[in-house]
Amino acid sequence: MSDRFPSVPGVRPVRAGALRLPRPVVAAMREHLPEVAERVIDSVMREVPAYSEPFRGRMGRNIEVAVTMTLGGFLDLASSEEGVGFGARVGTVFEAAHALGRGEARSGRSMDALVSAYRVGARVAWHDLSAVAVGAGLPAGEVAKFAELVFDFIDQLSAVSVSGHAEESATTGRVRQRRREQLAASLLAGATTDRLLELAERAEWVPPQTLTAVVLPVAAVGDVTSRLDPGTLRAGEAAPGLEEHDHLTVLLVPDQGGSARAVLRRAMGTHDAVLGPTRPWEAARASYERALRVVLLASGGEGPRDADDHLAELVLTADPEALDDLRSRVLAPLAGLRPATRQKLIETLRAWLLHQGRREEVAAALFVHPQTVRYRMGQLREAYAERLEDPDLVRDLVVALAVPGRLSP
């Protein structure tokens, strides 16, 4: 291969030493290259549907010139001296094949159609050129070697194109992923709808009806995303509020409302994930903020959690200072008691309120004897007097004592 094109992965030298075509045979084949190229194009258009339209008109003429050049490069190779036959034109042909693979990737097409086109082209070129070669005096015993060289050359062109396709796909994929991460960050930041639509178009991402935010460990992303919609977005950097939790990341999953929510939860497996509520796609920030509050509310290690199961706790802890002030006010009648006694009475009062005064249930919840409940409730009635019958105080006590983790005196 020429020094200008030494590094295409997967390309090996095509051995020209096994066959060197006589000059008269090469000259005869060169005369027929335009018509062979035309038949190659016609066959590809007929047998490979993906190229029936791209090969027409001006584009078709350009491709015909390229095919003629490729066949000319092959003849350069076939008529070269003993050894590895890569001249300037052959190097140019391989460069063009590499660029063709990259172009297919940019067009969003797989390599299937191009590989099929190579195969059709090899068959037609072999059929036509071998007939010309035999007519020009190529011995029958050399025809098999000629066929080997034709198909080896085409295999190498195909390998170079596959390499170009893979390189472009990788590059395009990285660019698309970066743009989708930028879109996810903008969604979590609450960008305007116009800005989000602009970013979505650049990222080649079709906005769904809704998005659901999921906060989960970075280590779980690979396992979880394999079971999610391909349009799922991931925040590339620390999302707002997770700066101190760099082991966590955020996914934004399309259209997981209603019955699909159970499917989403199952997709989390046993990972310690938190699902936010489903919201219109441009309001994904609200879903994330809810999920984040659940993350900060409780420690992990519980498997997947649904923010919808924590609504009351979220409401009660929306303003921690207000909750503390309310608790101090409604528990003021117990302030003079010893801390251990005060704690037991607070726990009993909470259970009494939640079980609506049913003594047996209160005792079972506290793992004490019903007589103990009777005694403690006597102490509470002494502290609060008739106020325990006041609906306003009962309401405030229920709210103040509803979060068991915050019952310390």
C-alpha positions as CSV (number, residue, x, y, z in Angstrom):
1,M,0.0,0.0,0.0
2,S,1.2,3.5,-0.6
3,D,2.7,5.5,2.1
4,R,-0.2,8.0,1.9
5,F,-2.6,5.3,3.1
6,P,-0.8,3.0,5.5
7,S,-3.0,2.7,8.5
8,V,-6.5,1.5,7.6
9,P,-7.3,-1.3,10.1
10,G,-8.1,-4.7,8.6
11,V,-6.2,-4.1,5.4
12,R,-3.5,-6.6,4.3
13,P,-1.4,-6.5,1.2
14,V,-3.0,-8.1,-1.9
15,R,-0.5,-10.5,-3.4
16,A,0.2,-9.7,-7.0
17,G,3.1,-12.1,-7.4
18,A,0.9,-15.1,-8.0
19,L,-0.2,-13.5,-11.3
20,R,1.1,-10.8,-13.6
21,L,-1.2,-10.2,-16.6
22,P,0.5,-9.7,-20.0
23,R,0.5,-6.2,-21.3
24,P,-1.8,-7.1,-24.3
25,V,-4.4,-8.6,-22.0
26,V,-4.3,-5.6,-19.7
27,A,-4.6,-3.2,-22.6
28,A,-7.6,-5.1,-23.9
29,M,-9.3,-5.0,-20.5
30,R,-8.6,-1.3,-20.1
31,E,-10.4,-0.6,-23.4
32,H,-13.5,-2.3,-22.0
33,L,-13.5,-0.6,-18.5
34,P,-16.2,2.0,-19.2
35,E,-18.7,-0.5,-20.4
36,V,-17.8,-3.0,-17.6
37,A,-18.3,-0.2,-15.1
38,E,-21.7,0.6,-16.7
39,R,-22.8,-3.0,-16.3
40,V,-21.6,-3.1,-12.7
41,I,-23.7,0.0,-11.9
42,D,-26.8,-1.5,-13.7
43,S,-26.4,-4.8,-11.8
44,V,-26.0,-3.1,-8.4
45,M,-29.1,-0.9,-9.1
46,R,-31.1,-4.0,-10.0
47,E,-29.9,-6.3,-7.2
48,V,-29.3,-4.0,-4.3
49,P,-32.6,-1.9,-3.7
50,A,-30.8,0.5,-1.3
51,Y,-28.8,1.8,-4.3
52,S,-31.6,2.0,-6.9
53,E,-32.1,5.7,-6.5
54,P,-28.7,7.0,-5.3
55,F,-27.1,5.6,-8.5
56,R,-29.3,7.6,-10.9
57,G,-28.7,11.0,-12.5
58,R,-25.5,13.0,-11.9
59,M,-24.7,10.9,-8.8
60,G,-24.8,7.8,-10.9
61,R,-22.3,9.2,-13.4
62,N,-20.0,10.1,-10.6
63,I,-20.2,6.6,-9.2
64,E,-19.6,5.2,-12.7
65,V,-16.3,7.2,-12.8
66,A,-15.4,5.9,-9.4
67,V,-16.1,2.3,-10.4
68,T,-14.0,2.8,-13.6
69,M,-11.1,4.2,-11.4
70,T,-11.4,1.3,-9.0
71,L,-11.2,-1.2,-11.9
72,G,-8.3,0.7,-13.3
73,G,-6.5,0.4,-9.9
74,F,-7.2,-3.3,-10.0
75,L,-5.5,-3.6,-13.4
76,D,-2.5,-1.6,-12.1
77,L,-2.3,-4.2,-9.3
78,A,-2.7,-7.1,-11.7
79,S,0.0,-5.9,-14.0
80,S,2.5,-4.9,-11.3
81,E,5.9,-6.5,-10.8
82,E,6.5,-9.4,-8.5
83,G,5.6,-8.6,-4.9
84,V,3.1,-6.4,-3.2
85,G,1.4,-4.2,-5.8
86,F,0.2,-0.9,-4.4
87,G,0.8,2.1,-6.6
88,A,-0.5,5.6,-6.3
89,R,-3.9,4.8,-8.0
90,V,-4.4,1.7,-5.9
91,G,-3.8,3.8,-2.7
92,T,-6.3,6.3,-3.9
93,V,-8.9,3.6,-4.5
94,F,-8.5,2.3,-1.0
95,E,-8.8,5.9,0.4
96,A,-12.0,6.3,-1.6
97,A,-13.3,2.9,-0.2
98,H,-12.6,4.1,3.3
99,A,-14.4,7.4,2.7
100,L,-17.3,5.5,1.2
101,G,-17.8,3.5,4.4
102,R,-17.7,6.7,6.5
103,G,-20.3,8.2,4.1
104,E,-22.6,5.2,4.6
105,A,-22.4,5.7,8.4
106,R,-23.1,9.4,8.1
107,S,-26.2,8.5,6.0
108,G,-27.4,6.3,8.8
109,R,-27.1,3.1,6.7
110,S,-25.5,-0.1,7.8
111,M,-22.8,-1.8,5.8
112,D,-25.2,-4.5,4.5
113,A,-26.1,-2.8,1.3
114,L,-22.5,-1.7,0.5
115,V,-21.1,-5.2,1.1
116,S,-23.8,-6.6,-1.2
117,A,-22.9,-4.0,-3.8
118,Y,-19.2,-5.1,-3.6
119,R,-20.2,-8.7,-4.1
120,V,-22.4,-7.9,-7.1
121,G,-19.7,-5.7,-8.6
122,A,-17.0,-8.4,-8.1
123,R,-19.2,-11.0,-9.9
124,V,-20.0,-8.8,-12.9
125,A,-16.4,-7.4,-13.2
126,W,-15.0,-11.0,-13.0
127,H,-17.5,-12.2,-15.6
128,D,-16.8,-9.4,-18.1
129,L,-13.1,-8.9,-17.6
130,S,-12.3,-12.6,-17.6
131,A,-14.1,-13.0,-20.9
132,V,-12.0,-10.1,-22.4
133,A,-8.8,-11.6,-20.9
134,V,-9.4,-15.0,-22.4
135,G,-10.3,-13.4,-25.8
136,A,-7.0,-11.4,-25.6
137,G,-5.0,-14.6,-25.1
138,L,-4.9,-15.2,-21.3
139,P,-4.2,-19.0,-20.9
140,A,-7.0,-20.9,-19.3
141,G,-4.7,-22.0,-16.5
142,E,-4.2,-18.4,-15.5
143,V,-8.0,-17.6,-15.3
144,A,-8.3,-19.2,-11.8
145,K,-5.5,-17.1,-10.5
146,F,-7.1,-14.0,-12.1
147,A,-10.4,-14.9,-10.3
148,E,-8.5,-15.2,-6.9
149,L,-6.9,-11.8,-7.4
150,V,-10.3,-10.2,-8.3
151,F,-12.1,-11.4,-5.2
152,D,-9.1,-10.8,-3.0
153,F,-9.1,-7.2,-4.2
154,I,-12.8,-6.8,-3.6
155,D,-12.6,-8.3,-0.2
156,Q,-9.9,-5.8,0.8
157,L,-12.0,-2.9,-0.5
158,S,-14.9,-4.2,1.5
159,A,-12.7,-4.5,4.6
160,V,-11.5,-0.9,4.2
161,S,-15.1,0.4,3.9
162,V,-16.1,-1.6,7.0
163,S,-13.3,0.1,8.8
164,G,-14.4,3.5,7.7
165,H,-18.0,2.8,8.6
166,A,-16.9,1.6,12.1
167,E,-14.8,4.7,12.7
168,E,-17.5,7.1,11.6
169,S,-20.1,5.2,13.6
170,A,-18.0,5.5,16.7
171,T,-17.3,9.2,16.2
172,T,-21.0,9.9,15.4
173,G,-22.1,7.9,18.4
174,R,-19.8,9.8,20.7
175,V,-21.0,13.2,19.4
176,R,-24.7,12.1,19.7
177,Q,-24.1,10.8,23.2
178,R,-22.5,14.1,24.3
179,R,-25.4,16.1,22.8
180,R,-27.9,13.9,24.6
181,E,-26.1,14.4,27.9
182,Q,-26.3,18.1,27.2
183,L,-30.0,17.8,26.6
184,A,-30.4,15.8,29.9
185,A,-28.5,18.5,31.8
186,S,-30.7,21.2,30.3
187,L,-33.9,19.3,31.2
188,L,-32.7,18.9,34.8
189,A,-31.8,22.6,34.9
190,G,-35.3,23.6,33.7
191,A,-34.3,25.2,30.4
192,T,-37.1,26.8,28.2
193,T,-39.1,24.6,25.8
194,D,-37.6,26.4,22.8
195,R,-34.1,25.6,24.0
196,L,-34.9,22.0,24.8
197,L,-36.4,21.5,21.3
198,E,-33.3,22.9,19.7
199,L,-31.1,20.6,21.7
200,A,-33.3,17.6,21.0
201,E,-33.0,18.2,17.3
202,R,-29.2,18.4,17.5
203,A,-29.1,15.2,19.5
204,E,-31.4,13.4,17.1
205,W,-33.8,12.7,19.9
206,V,-37.6,12.7,19.4
207,P,-39.4,14.2,22.4
208,P,-41.8,11.7,24.0
209,Q,-45.0,12.6,25.8
210,T,-43.5,12.2,29.2
211,L,-40.3,11.5,31.1
212,T,-39.7,9.8,34.4
213,A,-36.5,10.6,36.4
214,V,-34.6,7.7,38.0
215,V,-31.8,8.3,40.4
216,L,-29.5,5.2,40.7
217,P,-25.9,4.2,41.2
218,V,-23.5,4.8,38.3
219,A,-22.5,1.1,38.6
220,A,-26.1,0.0,37.8
221,V,-26.5,2.1,34.6
222,G,-25.2,-0.6,32.2
223,D,-27.4,-3.3,33.6
224,V,-30.5,-1.1,33.8
225,T,-30.4,0.7,30.5
226,S,-30.2,-2.6,28.6
227,R,-33.8,-3.0,29.6
228,L,-35.0,0.5,29.0
229,D,-36.2,2.5,26.0
230,P,-33.3,3.4,23.7
231,G,-34.4,7.0,23.9
232,T,-33.5,7.1,27.6
233,L,-31.3,10.1,28.5
234,R,-28.5,10.1,31.1
235,A,-27.0,13.1,32.9
236,G,-23.4,13.1,32.0
237,E,-22.2,15.1,35.0
238,A,-23.3,15.5,38.5
239,A,-26.9,16.7,38.5
240,P,-28.0,19.6,40.7
241,G,-28.2,18.3,44.2
242,L,-26.0,15.3,43.7
243,E,-22.7,17.1,43.8
244,E,-21.8,15.3,47.1
245,H,-23.1,11.9,45.8
246,D,-20.8,11.2,42.8
247,H,-21.7,7.5,43.0
248,L,-25.2,8.4,41.8
249,T,-26.5,9.5,38.4
250,V,-29.8,10.3,36.7
251,L,-31.7,8.6,33.9
252,L,-34.7,10.2,32.1
253,V,-36.9,7.4,30.8
254,P,-39.6,8.1,28.1
255,D,-43.3,7.3,28.6
256,Q,-43.3,5.2,31.7
257,G,-46.6,6.4,33.2
258,G,-49.7,4.3,34.1
259,S,-49.2,0.5,34.0
260,A,-45.8,1.0,32.4
261,R,-44.5,2.3,35.8
262,A,-44.6,-1.3,37.3
263,V,-42.5,-2.4,34.3
264,L,-40.0,0.4,34.9
265,R,-39.7,-0.6,38.6
266,R,-39.0,-4.2,37.6
267,A,-36.4,-3.0,35.2
268,M,-34.4,-1.7,38.2
269,G,-33.9,-5.2,39.4
270,T,-32.4,-5.1,42.9
271,H,-30.6,-1.9,42.4
272,D,-31.1,0.9,44.9
273,A,-32.9,3.2,42.5
274,V,-35.5,5.9,43.2
275,L,-38.3,6.6,40.6
276,G,-39.6,10.1,40.4
277,P,-43.2,10.9,39.2
278,T,-44.0,10.9,35.5
279,R,-44.2,14.4,34.1
280,P,-44.5,16.0,30.6
281,W,-41.1,15.7,29.0
282,E,-40.2,19.4,29.1
283,A,-41.0,19.3,32.9
284,A,-38.6,16.5,33.7
285,R,-36.9,18.7,36.3
286,A,-40.0,18.3,38.6
287,S,-39.7,14.5,38.4
288,Y,-36.0,14.6,39.2
289,E,-36.5,17.0,42.2
290,R,-39.1,14.7,43.7
291,A,-36.8,11.7,43.3
292,L,-33.9,13.6,44.7
293,R,-35.8,14.5,47.8
294,V,-36.6,10.8,48.4
295,V,-32.9,10.0,48.0
296,L,-32.0,12.6,50.6
297,L,-34.8,11.5,52.8
298,A,-33.7,8.0,53.5
299,S,-30.7,5.8,53.3
300,G,-30.3,3.4,50.4
301,G,-29.9,-0.4,50.4
302,E,-33.7,-1.0,50.0
303,G,-33.9,-1.9,46.3
304,P,-36.0,0.3,44.0
305,R,-38.2,2.8,45.6
306,D,-41.1,4.8,44.1
307,A,-41.4,8.5,45.1
308,D,-45.2,8.1,45.0
309,D,-44.9,5.8,48.0
310,H,-43.3,8.6,50.1
311,L,-45.7,11.5,49.4
312,A,-46.9,12.1,52.9
313,E,-43.4,12.0,54.3
314,L,-42.3,14.4,51.5
315,V,-45.1,16.8,52.4
316,L,-44.2,16.6,56.1
317,T,-40.5,17.3,55.6
318,A,-41.0,20.0,53.0
319,D,-40.1,22.6,55.6
320,P,-38.0,20.9,58.3
321,E,-37.8,24.0,60.5
322,A,-41.6,24.5,60.5
323,L,-42.0,20.8,61.4
324,D,-39.6,21.2,64.3
325,D,-41.3,24.3,65.5
326,L,-44.7,22.6,65.4
327,R,-43.4,19.6,67.3
328,S,-41.9,21.8,70.0
329,R,-45.2,23.6,70.4
330,V,-47.5,20.6,70.6
331,L,-45.2,18.6,72.8
332,A,-44.6,21.5,75.2
333,P,-46.8,20.0,78.0
334,L,-44.3,17.1,78.2
335,A,-41.2,19.3,78.4
336,G,-40.8,18.9,82.2
337,L,-40.6,15.1,82.2
338,R,-37.5,13.0,82.3
339,P,-36.2,12.3,78.7
340,A,-36.9,8.5,78.9
341,T,-40.4,9.1,80.2
342,R,-41.1,11.8,77.7
343,Q,-39.9,9.5,74.8
344,K,-42.2,6.7,75.9
345,L,-45.2,9.0,76.1
346,I,-44.5,10.5,72.7
347,E,-44.3,7.0,71.1
348,T,-47.5,6.0,72.9
349,L,-49.3,9.2,71.8
350,R,-48.3,8.7,68.2
351,A,-49.5,5.1,68.2
352,W,-52.8,6.1,70.0
353,L,-53.5,8.7,67.3
354,L,-52.6,6.4,64.4
355,H,-54.7,3.5,65.7
356,Q,-57.6,5.8,66.7
357,G,-57.5,4.9,70.4
358,R,-57.8,1.1,70.0
359,R,-55.9,0.0,73.0
360,E,-55.1,-3.6,71.9
361,E,-53.7,-2.4,68.6
362,V,-51.7,0.3,70.3
363,A,-50.2,-2.2,72.7
364,A,-49.3,-4.6,69.8
365,A,-47.6,-1.8,67.9
366,L,-45.5,-0.8,71.0
367,F,-44.9,-4.4,72.1
368,V,-46.3,-3.6,75.6
369,H,-49.2,-4.8,77.7
370,P,-52.5,-3.0,77.3
371,Q,-52.4,-2.0,81.0
372,T,-49.1,-0.1,80.2
373,V,-51.0,1.7,77.4
374,R,-53.8,2.6,79.9
375,Y,-51.2,3.9,82.4
376,R,-49.3,6.0,79.8
377,M,-52.5,7.5,78.4
378,G,-53.5,8.5,81.9
379,Q,-50.2,10.4,82.1
380,L,-50.9,12.1,78.8
381,R,-54.4,13.2,79.8
382,E,-53.0,14.6,82.9
383,A,-50.4,16.6,80.9
384,Y,-52.9,17.8,78.2
385,A,-56.1,17.8,80.2
386,E,-59.2,18.4,78.0
387,R,-57.0,19.6,75.0
388,L,-56.6,16.0,73.8
389,E,-60.2,16.3,72.6
390,D,-59.5,19.5,70.6
391,P,-59.6,18.7,66.9
392,D,-57.1,21.3,66.1
393,L,-54.6,19.9,68.6
394,V,-55.2,16.4,67.4
395,R,-54.5,17.5,63.8
396,D,-51.3,19.2,64.8
397,L,-50.2,16.2,66.9
398,V,-50.8,13.8,63.9
399,V,-48.7,16.0,61.6
400,A,-46.0,16.6,64.2
401,L,-45.6,12.9,65.1
402,A,-46.2,11.4,61.7
403,V,-42.5,10.9,60.9
404,P,-41.2,8.2,63.3
405,G,-37.6,8.9,62.6
406,R,-38.0,12.4,64.0
407,L,-39.5,11.6,67.4
408,S,-36.5,12.1,69.5
409,P,-37.2,14.6,72.4
